[in-house]
Amino acid sequence: MEDLYPSRKNNQPEIMKRKDPVIHTDRSKDDQAPLSKEQLDSYERNGFLQIENFFSEDEVSELQKGIFELQDDSKDVTSDKVIREPQSDEIRSIFHVHNDDEYFKKVAYDQRILDIVNHLLGSDVYIHQSRINYKPGFTGKEFDWHSDFETWHVEDGMPRMRAVSLSIALSDNYTFNGPLMLIPGSQNYYVSCVGETPDDNYKESLKKQKLGVPDQESLRWLAEQGGGISVPTGKAGSITLFESNTMHGSNGNITPYSRNNLFMVYNSVENQLVKPFSAGKERPEFIAVREGAPKFSNS
């Protein structure tokens, strides 16, 4: 398959224009969408959309109970699915929760969510990846700037930009407790990064990403093009949808207020993974679903 988005192959970074639409359903069908025209315009323009109060207070309480029960159950677990901070034993992420936990499986296939992602991607979908991210007060570490698509393309073999990430806020997001930061409009440009990808890179990158991190000049250019950096804040229960190529990251959390979220990636069934484009071995199934992925539609 032709590599439309080469990365980690050259000695110099390069910025290239996106070759795929941001919204894959014909915009003439906006009147059939689960989102308003204004919301769709915002997503298409900025590469992300926040919807506040998506989940009710009761649903948020159940979600919070679920993530902390899973954290407690995983404290003494030795598994590649449980990612710990590089300088401590604290849990940073737990992967594959949509598959391993019946409660989070139901959340992942909530029809309200499926209606939205089916429309954005213009097809049936499956879950490419799921995880819970924990960023505790005082000790939660940063996530470096990156485009998810760059990693999924290079290391997993995702051919096209036809996936959407969903972050469910399970604690209040302030400007100061390490919230998600996004660069508006960055979904329209692909940063080809430098550096050869070693086998099993995920074992280090999930703790601290070093490859697939854009150079400073490219990040500065993207921020200037997009008019700065956006920081969605709000109460637990809000969701943020962001396009697979939207540049994002987050600071460390040195405040007393934790910042936790449930993160799921929906990929089009017409965009299933092939051989990695610039890496050797395929990453494990718990990071990049390949086989037997159930398909979900809004019908």
C-alpha positions, 0 to 999 in steps of 0.5 A, a space after each residue: 500500500 502506498 504510504 501517503 503520510 511518510 514519517 521517521 524515514 528522513 533526517 529532516 522534519 517536513 510539514 505536508 498538507 492533509 490528504 483526507 477530509 476531516 468529516 467523512 459524511 457529506 456535509 449536505 447531510 448535516 440535517 441528519 447529524 447528531 451534532 448541530 451545524 455549528 458543532 460540525 463547523 467547529 470540529 471541521 475548522 479546529 480539529 476538536 469539539 468539546 461537549 459539556 454535561 454529556 454524561 449525567 451526574 449519576 453516570 459520572 459517579 458510576 464512571 469514577 467508581 469504575 476507574 478507581 476500582 480498576 486502579 485498586 485492582 491493578 495495583 499489584 498486577 504485572 501486565 503490559 496493559 498497566 503502564 506505570 510512571 517512569 520514575 515511580 510505581 504509580 499507574 499512568 494508564 490501563 489499556 484495553 478496558 473496552 475489551 477486558 471490563 464489562 462496564 467499560 465495554 458498555 460505555 464504549 458502545 454507548 449509542 449516543 457516542 456511536 451516533 456521533 463517531 459514525 457520522 464523523 467517520 462516515 461509516 461503521 466503526 470499531 475501537 482501535 484502542 482504549 485506556 484510562 489515563 490517571 494524572 494524580 495531584 502533585 505527581 501526574 506527569 506530562 504527555 508530550 506534543 504529538 499527533 496520534 495518527 503519526 504513531 498509529 500510521 507508523 507503528 500500527 499501519 493505520 492507512 488514512 486519517 479516518 479515526 476520532 479520539 474521545 476523551 471523557 473527563 472524569 475529574 474537573 478540568 482546570 487550566 492548571 491541573 494538566 488538562 488536554 491542550 490542542 492546537 486548532 487547525 493542526 489536523 490539516 497538516 501532517 508533521 513528518 518526524 525524524 528518528 528510526 523506530 526500534 522494535 517494542 518502542 511502545 514499552 518506553 513510549 507509553 511512559 514517555 514518548 520520544 519518537 513521533 514528537 514534532 520538532 519545536 519549529 514545526 510546533 511553533 508554525 502550527 500554533 501560529 497558523 491556528 492562532 495559539 493553543 486551546 485548553 478545554 476546561 469544564 466539569 467531569 462528564 464533558 467529552 472532547 472529540 478530536 481528530 486523529 491528526 490533531 496535535 495535542 499534549 498536556 503538562 504535568 500536574 503539580 496541583 492537589 487536583 487530579 485529572 483523570 479521563 477515559 480515552 477511546 479511539 474509534 476507527 472506520 471499518 474501511 480504514 483497518 490496519 495494514 503492515 506498519 509503515 515505518 516500524 518492524 513488529 506490529 504493536 500488541 492487540 491491546 494497543 492496536 486492535 487488528 483481529 476480530 474487532 466488532 463493528 458498530 453503526 448508528 442503525 
